[in-house]
Amino acid sequence: MLASNPADLAERLKPSARLLGLDIGTKTIGLALSDAGRVIASPLETIRRTKFTKDAETLRAIIDKQGVGGLVLGLPVNMDGSEGPRCQSVRQFAANLDKLMPDLPMTFWDERLSTAAVTRTLLEADASRKRRAELVDKLAAAYILQGALDSLRQRMVSADLTASLKR
């Protein structure tokens, strides 16, 4: 089930359910996993894409093994805020996944500059080209997921503050 934003996603989750972040590319899918408290995103792995059915089976196995309760999919919005063919591809991937896993809540998160930020960090760490290629997708997924987790935490803090001010 597609949630309109991370807050809607969070409302549909069990208290200790983890989130899985996805950086969906044409050749790979980078994965990152949150902790049960949904505070920290950690890079998990990179899946080499084949056919959708096989990719979905691989994701289902990871979801079951890791106790994942929801997905955050990076949406590759253009710098001007418009959506191009890559966004359409990610949205179609989500729609297909939703048909196979209708009880799994998922949402999109703007992933603009995630790969660039991760690549810059790897360059600063003097990682070799080969090492950067091995890490960039799952680190981008962690960057995407961390952004969504930070947004959720900020909303909770704001809600708590508003509630305490009303008392």
Backbone as CSV, one residue per row, in Angstrom:
resi,resn,N_x,N_y,N_z,CA_x,CA_y,CA_z,C_x,C_y,C_z
1,MET,0.839,-1.163,0.000,0.000,0.000,0.000,0.890,1.233,0.000
2,LEU,0.638,2.108,-0.930,1.461,3.301,-1.081,0.975,4.401,-0.142
3,ALA,1.873,4.874,0.694,1.580,5.978,1.610,2.030,7.266,0.932
4,SER,1.340,8.350,1.223,1.662,9.608,0.557,2.947,10.254,1.069
5,ASN,3.350,9.911,2.310,4.579,10.479,2.865,5.059,9.593,4.022
6,PRO,6.267,9.829,4.538,6.791,8.991,5.621,5.920,8.979,6.877
7,ALA,5.246,10.082,7.182,4.383,10.118,8.372,3.216,9.148,8.210
8,ASP,2.611,9.112,7.021,1.535,8.153,6.757,2.067,6.728,6.825
9,LEU,3.267,6.531,6.333,3.904,5.215,6.401,4.083,4.799,7.849
10,ALA,4.598,5.691,8.680,4.864,5.385,10.089,3.589,4.996,10.835
11,GLU,2.478,5.621,10.487,1.215,5.303,11.148,0.749,3.886,10.850
12,ARG,1.217,3.304,9.778,0.805,1.956,9.363,1.746,0.865,9.850
13,LEU,2.802,1.249,10.560,3.817,0.284,10.992,3.582,-0.205,12.412
14,LYS,4.016,-1.433,12.661,4.057,-1.930,14.024,5.186,-1.193,14.739
15,PRO,5.093,-1.041,16.065,6.081,-0.226,16.804,7.552,-0.577,16.550
16,SER,7.895,-1.841,16.426,9.312,-2.186,16.266,9.667,-2.604,14.835
17,ALA,8.788,-2.320,13.889,9.060,-2.696,12.499,10.174,-1.830,11.925
18,ARG,11.052,-2.465,11.201,12.154,-1.762,10.569,11.737,-1.276,9.187
19,LEU,12.451,-0.286,8.689,12.224,0.213,7.336,13.384,-0.203,6.445
20,LEU,13.065,-0.480,5.202,14.067,-0.809,4.202,14.073,0.310,3.177
21,GLY,15.229,0.923,2.973,15.383,1.970,1.969,15.888,1.367,0.675
22,LEU,15.346,1.835,-0.441,15.740,1.326,-1.747,16.191,2.459,-2.654
23,ASP,17.355,2.295,-3.261,17.836,3.180,-4.312,17.753,2.358,-5.593
24,ILE,16.683,2.572,-6.353,16.381,1.732,-7.507,17.014,2.318,-8.757
25,GLY,17.972,1.600,-9.292,18.624,1.999,-10.533,18.241,1.056,-11.657
26,THR,18.797,1.290,-12.816,18.477,0.432,-13.955,19.208,-0.904,-13.882
27,LYS,20.378,-0.928,-13.234,21.166,-2.158,-13.153,21.229,-2.750,-11.757
28,THR,21.027,-1.917,-10.728,21.138,-2.380,-9.346,20.063,-1.752,-8.466
29,ILE,19.870,-2.362,-7.308,19.017,-1.787,-6.267,19.852,-1.762,-4.995
30,GLY,20.148,-0.564,-4.531,20.864,-0.419,-3.272,19.866,-0.534,-2.128
31,LEU,20.254,-1.232,-1.066,19.377,-1.443,0.084,20.022,-0.939,1.362
32,ALA,19.197,-0.351,2.216,19.630,0.087,3.543,18.534,-0.285,4.527
33,LEU,18.923,-0.553,5.754,17.994,-1.015,6.774,18.038,-0.105,7.988
34,SER,16.870,0.195,8.534,16.826,0.984,9.767,16.929,0.050,10.964
35,ASP,17.251,0.622,12.110,17.179,-0.135,13.354,15.705,-0.209,13.756
36,ALA,15.395,-1.020,14.763,14.006,-1.202,15.193,13.401,0.090,15.744
37,GLY,14.221,0.980,16.268,13.736,2.268,16.771,13.551,3.303,15.679
38,ARG,13.916,2.950,14.469,13.821,3.822,13.294,14.552,5.151,13.492
39,VAL,15.813,5.028,13.952,16.652,6.206,14.172,17.818,6.235,13.188
40,ILE,18.428,5.083,12.942,19.655,5.011,12.151,19.466,4.108,10.933
41,ALA,19.909,4.591,9.787,19.905,3.809,8.552,21.304,3.266,8.317
42,SER,21.390,1.996,8.026,22.676,1.355,7.740,22.644,0.708,6.365
43,PRO,23.719,0.865,5.588,23.777,0.194,4.284,23.671,-1.309,4.474
44,LEU,22.927,-1.975,3.613,22.741,-3.418,3.757,23.433,-4.182,2.627
45,GLU,22.950,-4.003,1.422,23.552,-4.696,0.285,23.087,-4.074,-1.011
46,THR,23.664,-4.556,-2.104,23.266,-4.129,-3.438,22.837,-5.361,-4.213
47,ILE,21.652,-5.274,-4.790,21.113,-6.364,-5.596,21.368,-6.035,-7.061
48,ARG,21.922,-6.972,-7.796,22.086,-6.806,-9.236,20.735,-7.135,-9.863
49,ARG,20.156,-6.196,-10.597,18.820,-6.390,-11.167,18.824,-7.399,-12.302
50,THR,17.744,-8.172,-12.340,17.516,-9.112,-13.435,16.124,-8.818,-13.986
51,LYS,15.192,-9.702,-13.735,13.795,-9.472,-14.096,13.037,-9.068,-12.842
52,PHE,11.940,-8.340,-13.012,11.194,-7.838,-11.860,10.805,-8.954,-10.898
53,THR,10.308,-10.066,-11.403,9.845,-11.155,-10.528,10.977,-11.664,-9.648
54,LYS,12.149,-11.837,-10.220,13.307,-12.306,-9.452,13.742,-11.245,-8.440
55,ASP,13.747,-9.978,-8.855,14.100,-8.888,-7.942,13.125,-8.842,-6.764
56,ALA,11.837,-9.011,-7.047,10.810,-8.989,-5.998,10.973,-10.170,-5.044
57,GLU,11.329,-11.332,-5.564,11.569,-12.508,-4.707,12.746,-12.253,-3.771
58,THR,13.805,-11.663,-4.303,14.973,-11.334,-3.485,14.598,-10.336,-2.395
59,LEU,13.838,-9.312,-2.778,13.392,-8.323,-1.789,12.509,-8.973,-0.728
60,ARG,11.593,-9.837,-1.134,10.695,-10.508,-0.183,11.504,-11.318,0.834
61,ALA,12.523,-12.024,0.392,13.360,-12.811,1.298,14.061,-11.903,2.314
62,ILE,14.561,-10.756,1.864,15.234,-9.807,2.757,14.229,-9.204,3.731
63,ILE,13.066,-8.838,3.243,12.010,-8.260,4.076,11.629,-9.230,5.197
64,ASP,11.439,-10.483,4.839,11.071,-11.495,5.838,12.206,-11.746,6.836
65,LYS,13.407,-11.866,6.334,14.571,-12.159,7.198,14.849,-11.023,8.184
66,GLN,14.706,-9.775,7.737,15.090,-8.621,8.546,13.948,-8.019,9.369
67,GLY,12.744,-8.547,9.250,11.615,-7.993,10.002,11.221,-6.610,9.531
68,VAL,11.225,-6.415,8.222,10.901,-5.118,7.630,9.384,-4.930,7.606
69,GLY,8.947,-3.754,8.034,7.527,-3.443,8.055,7.112,-2.432,7.012
70,GLY,8.078,-1.788,6.334,7.746,-0.784,5.331,8.952,-0.432,4.481
71,LEU,8.680,0.160,3.329,9.730,0.525,2.383,9.748,2.028,2.131
72,VAL,10.956,2.560,1.963,11.155,3.937,1.533,11.929,3.852,0.222
73,LEU,11.279,4.250,-0.859,11.874,4.159,-2.189,12.358,5.530,-2.629
74,GLY,13.616,5.600,-3.016,14.162,6.854,-3.517,13.507,7.217,-4.839
75,LEU,13.042,8.446,-4.945,12.410,8.930,-6.169,13.357,9.932,-6.836
76,PRO,13.877,9.593,-8.012,14.881,10.436,-8.671,14.283,11.649,-9.384
77,VAL,13.834,12.602,-8.591,13.232,13.830,-9.102,14.321,14.685,-9.763
78,ASN,13.975,15.355,-10.858,14.927,16.250,-11.515,15.220,17.438,-10.608
79,MET,16.317,18.122,-10.867,16.718,19.257,-10.032,15.670,20.367,-10.007
80,ASP,14.883,20.503,-11.072,13.842,21.531,-11.100,12.534,21.067,-10.457
81,GLY,12.541,19.860,-9.896,11.353,19.340,-9.223,10.429,18.541,-10.114
82,SER,10.699,18.494,-11.391,9.859,17.727,-12.312,10.229,16.243,-12.253
83,GLU,9.331,15.430,-12.774,9.566,13.991,-12.807,9.777,13.546,-14.242
84,GLY,10.857,12.821,-14.457,11.181,12.322,-15.789,10.961,10.823,-15.886
85,PRO,11.542,10.210,-16.906,11.380,8.773,-17.134,11.864,7.901,-15.973
86,ARG,12.930,8.307,-15.291,13.425,7.505,-14.169,12.403,7.476,-13.031
87,CYS,11.717,8.589,-12.780,10.655,8.616,-11.761,9.527,7.681,-12.162
88,GLN,9.153,7.721,-13.436,8.102,6.828,-13.921,8.489,5.372,-13.702
89,SER,9.741,5.057,-13.949,10.233,3.692,-13.769,10.148,3.264,-12.304
90,VAL,10.557,4.151,-11.386,10.492,3.837,-9.954,9.044,3.705,-9.501
91,ARG,8.190,4.595,-9.973,6.772,4.518,-9.613,6.148,3.221,-10.123
92,GLN,6.532,2.789,-11.321,6.018,1.525,-11.862,6.543,0.339,-11.057
93,PHE,7.816,0.385,-10.670,8.394,-0.659,-9.831,7.585,-0.761,-8.534
94,ALA,7.279,0.391,-7.917,6.504,0.410,-6.666,5.103,-0.145,-6.888
95,ALA,4.467,0.227,-7.984,3.112,-0.271,-8.271,3.120,-1.786,-8.463
96,ASN,4.123,-2.295,-9.166,4.242,-3.746,-9.359,4.512,-4.453,-8.041
97,LEU,5.369,-3.869,-7.227,5.686,-4.447,-5.920,4.456,-4.428,-5.015
98,ASP,3.681,-3.357,-5.113,2.464,-3.229,-4.315,1.451,-4.321,-4.663
99,LYS,1.409,-4.730,-5.915,0.511,-5.818,-6.328,0.927,-7.143,-5.697
100,LEU,2.241,-7.358,-5.583,2.753,-8.606,-5.003,2.728,-8.596,-3.477
101,MET,2.879,-7.423,-2.876,2.955,-7.284,-1.422,2.005,-6.175,-0.965
102,PRO,0.682,-6.368,-1.121,-0.275,-5.288,-0.846,-0.337,-4.851,0.620
103,ASP,0.109,-5.698,1.534,0.055,-5.338,2.952,1.317,-4.634,3.434
104,LEU,2.293,-4.468,2.563,3.547,-3.823,2.928,3.474,-2.339,2.584
105,PRO,3.406,-1.467,3.601,3.347,-0.034,3.293,4.671,0.464,2.714
106,MET,4.562,1.397,1.793,5.755,1.984,1.184,5.471,3.430,0.833
107,THR,6.544,4.198,0.760,6.433,5.603,0.372,7.652,5.986,-0.443
108,PHE,7.568,7.153,-1.059,8.686,7.672,-1.838,9.396,8.757,-1.043
109,TRP,10.706,8.918,-1.335,11.490,9.973,-0.732,12.366,10.586,-1.818
110,ASP,12.336,11.891,-1.918,13.118,12.628,-2.907,14.597,12.305,-2.719
111,GLU,15.191,11.739,-3.736,16.593,11.326,-3.612,17.562,12.248,-4.339
112,ARG,17.129,13.454,-4.686,18.023,14.366,-5.395,19.368,14.484,-4.687
113,LEU,20.412,14.351,-5.444,21.805,14.517,-4.995,22.297,13.437,-4.036
114,SER,21.523,12.384,-3.789,21.988,11.343,-2.859,23.248,10.658,-3.377
115,THR,23.254,10.261,-4.630,24.431,9.590,-5.188,25.617,10.539,-5.236
116,ALA,25.364,11.792,-5.562,26.456,12.780,-5.611,27.055,12.980,-4.222
117,ALA,26.220,13.071,-3.192,26.709,13.260,-1.822,27.530,12.060,-1.367
118,VAL,27.041,10.873,-1.679,27.755,9.656,-1.282,29.073,9.540,-2.041
119,THR,29.046,9.829,-3.326,30.269,9.746,-4.132,31.308,10.743,-3.633
120,ARG,30.868,11.950,-3.290,31.789,12.959,-2.757,32.430,12.466,-1.466
121,THR,31.633,11.867,-0.598,32.162,11.341,0.667,33.188,10.236,0.402
122,LEU,32.888,9.362,-0.550,33.823,8.277,-0.878,35.111,8.823,-1.497
123,LEU,34.989,9.868,-2.302,36.191,10.492,-2.875,37.045,11.119,-1.777
124,GLU,36.382,11.779,-0.827,37.110,12.388,0.288,37.797,11.323,1.142
125,ALA,37.212,10.127,1.184,37.804,9.024,1.944,38.866,8.301,1.124
126,ASP,39.125,8.809,-0.087,40.138,8.251,-0.977,39.845,6.807,-1.367
127,ALA,38.555,6.484,-1.536,38.169,5.141,-1.961,38.497,4.974,-3.443
128,SER,38.951,3.807,-3.800,39.276,3.536,-5.202,37.992,3.511,-6.038
129,ARG,38.155,3.622,-7.326,37.003,3.588,-8.233,36.233,2.276,-8.050
130,LYS,36.945,1.181,-7.934,36.304,-0.127,-7.757,35.523,-0.158,-6.442
131,ARG,36.123,0.340,-5.383,35.463,0.345,-4.069,34.232,1.262,-4.083
132,ARG,34.344,2.409,-4.746,33.189,3.311,-4.867,32.044,2.613,-5.585
133,ALA,32.357,1.882,-6.657,31.326,1.171,-7.418,30.635,0.115,-6.547
134,GLU,31.397,-0.511,-5.656,30.824,-1.536,-4.769,29.897,-0.934,-3.719
135,LEU,30.179,0.280,-3.286,29.480,0.867,-2.145,28.390,1.884,-2.472
136,VAL,28.499,2.547,-3.616,27.680,3.736,-3.849,26.171,3.474,-3.762
137,ASP,25.679,2.366,-4.282,24.231,2.133,-4.307,23.650,1.903,-2.916
138,LYS,24.319,1.074,-2.115,23.773,0.826,-0.774,23.983,2.027,0.141
139,LEU,25.046,2.809,-0.093,25.228,4.029,0.683,24.204,5.088,0.286
140,ALA,23.862,5.146,-0.994,22.813,6.076,-1.441,21.472,5.668,-0.825
141,ALA,21.203,4.367,-0.739,19.967,3.895,-0.100,19.946,4.303,1.377
142,ALA,21.094,4.224,2.045,21.172,4.638,3.454,20.943,6.142,3.577
143,TYR,21.469,6.909,2.646,21.284,8.369,2.633,19.801,8.703,2.470
144,ILE,19.134,8.020,1.553,17.702,8.213,1.311,16.901,7.848,2.553
145,LEU,17.166,6.665,3.101,16.426,6.199,4.274,16.678,7.101,5.478
146,GLN,17.909,7.551,5.666,18.209,8.431,6.797,17.441,9.744,6.683
147,GLY,17.301,10.264,5.481,16.513,11.476,5.280,15.065,11.281,5.710
148,ALA,14.485,10.151,5.347,13.101,9.856,5.739,13.000,9.662,7.252
149,LEU,13.973,8.973,7.858,13.956,8.761,9.311,14.084,10.084,10.060
150,ASP,14.971,10.953,9.584,15.145,12.260,10.218,13.858,13.083,10.122
151,SER,13.193,13.001,8.987,11.927,13.707,8.812,10.871,13.189,9.785
152,LEU,10.802,11.873,9.937,9.851,11.278,10.889,10.141,11.736,12.316
153,ARG,11.406,11.716,12.687,11.792,12.116,14.044,11.464,13.590,14.286
154,GLN,11.707,14.433,13.286,11.396,15.857,13.414,9.902,16.076,13.588
155,ARG,9.084,15.318,12.872,7.632,15.434,13.013,7.194,15.012,14.414
156,MET,7.815,13.955,14.940,7.458,13.492,16.288,7.842,14.537,17.329
157,VAL,9.012,15.141,17.197,9.459,16.177,18.128,8.518,17.379,18.051
158,SER,8.162,17.779,16.839,7.244,18.908,16.672,5.874,18.607,17.281
159,ALA,5.381,17.389,17.076,4.079,17.002,17.637,4.129,16.983,19.157
160,ASP,5.227,16.454,19.721,5.385,16.431,21.183,5.443,17.848,21.746
161,LEU,6.151,18.724,21.067,6.264,20.108,21.515,4.910,20.807,21.463
162,THR,4.193,20.610,20.386,2.857,21.206,20.250,1.927,20.698,21.332
163,ALA,1.974,19.380,21.599,1.118,18.803,22.633,1.467,19.355,24.014
164,SER,2.752,19.525,24.317,3.143,20.030,25.629,2.789,21.510,25.798
165,LEU,2.800,22.261,24.715,2.426,23.681,24.775,0.926,23.862,24.994
166,LYS,0.136,22.889,24.560,-1.310,22.974,24.724,-1.755,22.624,26.135
167,ARG,-0.868,22.004,26.914,-1.237,21.602,28.278,-1.299,22.743,29.207
